[in-house]
């Protein structure tokens, strides 16, 4: 093994959505840089898929099954459900939908870059229901929708990796959790090379290790686990205080 393989170096250009970069790249960079101190990292945030080769991107996080470009290699990181969730304050005012068709009477917070953003396809066993939907709030960024949901504006539709911690801490409550939306596969993609550079290999292996160590696929594809007990300092129907939001982990 040569010195380059043993000691990755140079500028590594990484592309990911804002939500993924905030939750799973930025917090892990100190550990990555400590392990590979000669690599400099540039994170390019893009909620749409960018052309890796034209934009000089070394690695990108994608949530799609395959790459249409045969010059791109993908490696699976994990899988995630898409879930519906709302703040306790919203549910206290409007009630929780008991059936997908009840969503017609609710305020929805929708992601405009989703496949078919104006339709929800929910399945339970052999039953599938397709609903035309329109959002009270629509955005091309999941963090806008998450922030709005935390204030009690409506029911968001987002991947579990964005709202998992909010549900675990009781800031958001899953609704219609027995119904499944189409799941997303999370891949790490990079331009195909006969000899993969050490810096790219190091980051790919680092992210695969991160996902495996945290068992994210199991956490993000199972039933969402709500908080075990309500916060005694706040009633379920009251919106979170600004200080609560400041303490909430950004995903």
Buried (B, 14 or more C-beta within 10 A) or exposed (E): EEEEEEBBBEEBBBBBBBBBBBBBBBEBEEEBEEEBEEBEBEBBBBBEBBEBEEEEBBBBBBBBEEBEEEEBBBEEBBBBBBBBBBBBBBBBEBEBBEEBEEBEEBBBBBBEEBEEBEEBBBBEEEEEBEBEBEBEBBBBBBBBBBBBBBBBBBBBBBBBBBBBBBBBBBBBBBBBBEBBBEBBBBBBBBBBEEEBBBBBBBBBEBBBEBBEEEEBBEBBBEEBEBBEEEBEEBEBEBBBEEEBEEEBEBB
